[in-house]
Amino acid sequence: MAMSETSRLKLPAGPRPIAVPAMLDVEASGFGRGGYPIEVGFVLQDGTSYCTLIRPAPGWTYWDPEAESIHGISHDLLLRRGQDVREVARALNARLNGQVVYSDGWGNDFAWLGLLFEEADLVPRFRVESLRSLLTDDEAAGWHAAKNAVAAEIGSSRHRASGDAQVLRQALLRVKGMKPADKAILT
């Protein structure tokens, strides 16, 4: 008996493989007016991650102790170990060239990256989109629960950019009921 066209196209039961988009997160000196990026991290489709601290530019002076209590990055650490804004912008362009990266805090992350690139006098060669655009309404309804569960499972007490990007990646897989794959396409 010959297989019908429909039965040949059915996916096997269980998680479907997808190419997980690149995820990005930015930590900042504080929310609102005066806040600036202090750390940027991302996880690429292949799982490769990158993270760097950003040394504040001369005009970047706002510091919110409450934000520091969340991300745990001190101003002194930034001055000692942070990379120059121009070097960070160049590194992001080199590593993300032509890609679309997704953020769950798009409004803030987009603004902070804009500030970084403006200070560096460079143009980003990648695009940042809202992670929400990847989710159906049902998936969006379960997003926060999935993200919190993944964060708890990973067990990291650090709230840092590349770790947060990894949580986003795993939470996306969870709400989509999928597993990572190199060549499949996210639908």
N, C-alpha and C positions, 0 to 999 in steps of 0.2 A: 504494500500500500504506500503510495507516494505521500510525502509530507506536503501539506498545503503551504502556500506562501505565508499565511498568517502564523502558523505554528513555527516556521523557521525564524521568524522575526521576534518571537517572544523572548524576553529577557529571563534568565534564570531567577529563581526566588532568592531573596537575600539582598544585601546592599549592592547597589549599582555603582560601578566605578565612574569617577568624574575627574576631570582636571581641576584641581582646587585653585581658584584664582589667588594671586598674591595678596596678602593682607598686610596692612600698615597700621602703626599706632604711634602717636606722639605724646610725650609727657611734657608738661609745661610748668612755668614758674607760678602760675595761678590762672584762674578763670577771669574773664572779663577784661576790661580796659587795662592795658599795660602788660598782660601776660605774654610770654614769649616761649618758644620751644627750647627745651633743655635736653631732650633725648628723643631720638627717632629710631624705630626698629621696624623690621618687616620680615615676613616669611614668604619666600617665592613658591611657585607651583611645585618645584621639586623638593620642597622642604628646607632648602638652604635658608639660613637666617642671618640677619645683619643687625647690629645695634651700635649706636655711638652716642656718647654724651656731647652736648653742644656748649662751648664756652660762650657766655653771654657777650653780645656786641656792646660797645661802650655806652650806647643809649638805652640798653635794656636793664632797667634797674628795679622793676617791680618784683617783689618776692612775697609770696603768701605762705606763711608757716603752716597753714592747714593743708595746702597742696603738698608741701614737703612731708607732712605726716602721712600722706597717702602714698606717694611714690618713693619716699625715703632717700631722695637725692639732695644732698646739702649744697648750698651755694658754694661753699669752700671746695667741695669735690669737683664741681663744674669748673672752677677757676684752675684747679690743679690738673684735672684729667680731660676736660672738655676739648673738643676739636674746634678749630676756627670755623665760623659759619660758612666761609667760602669753600673750605675743604669738605665740609659735610655736604653742601649743595653739589659739589663736583662728584663726590662719591655716590650720592643718590642718583644723579644723572647717569653716571657710568653703569651702575648696577640695575637701574630700572628703565633704562633707555627704551622708549617706545611701548612700554607696558601700561596696562591699567592696573592700579592697585586699589584695594577696597578697605574702607575704614568704617567702623561702627559709630564713630564720633566725627562724621564727615565735616560738619560745620566748623568745629573747633580745629580739627587736624588740617583741613584745607586752609584756614586762616593762618595757623601757625607756620605751615609750610610756605605760604605766600610771604609771610614776614621774613622767614629764613632766606628765601630766594631773592627777595627785594634787597635785603641787607647785603647779600653776596653779589648783587648786581648780575644775576644769572637768570635764565629762563628754565623752568623745569622741562625736561624732555620725557616726562611721563604724565599720566593723568590719574587723579584720585577721584574715586566714585564712592557713593554711599553703598555700604554693604546691604542695606535694605532693598536696593534694586535687584538683588539676587534672590530675594525671598518672595514666596507667595504669601497671601494674607494669613493662611493657616500656619505656615512656617514662621512668619513674623510673630504670631501669637505665642508660639513656643520658644522664641528666641532667647529671652532673658533666663528662662528656666534651664535651657540647654547650656547657655554660656556659664551660668553659675555652677551647674553640675560639672562641667568640664574643668572649670577653675578649681573646684573642690577636689576633683580626682587627681589633677596634676599636683595639687598640694603646695604650690609655691606661695609663700607669704609675701614675696616681692611683687610689687605692682610696677613692672617695668615694661618698656615699649616692646621689645622682641618677645617677651613672655606673653604679653597681652595679645600680640599678633598671632602667636601660636594658639592661644585660647580661642580667638576668633576663627581660626582655620578649623580647629577640631569641632567647635560648636556648629559651624556651617555644615560640616559633614554629618553631624548628629541630626540636625533638623531636616536635612535632605535625605536621611536614611541611607547614606552612601559611604563609600570608602575611596581613598585616593587612587588615582591611576594616571599614568603619564600621558596617554593619548586620547582618552575619552573627553567628551565636551560637556560642560555644565549646561543643562537645559532648564 
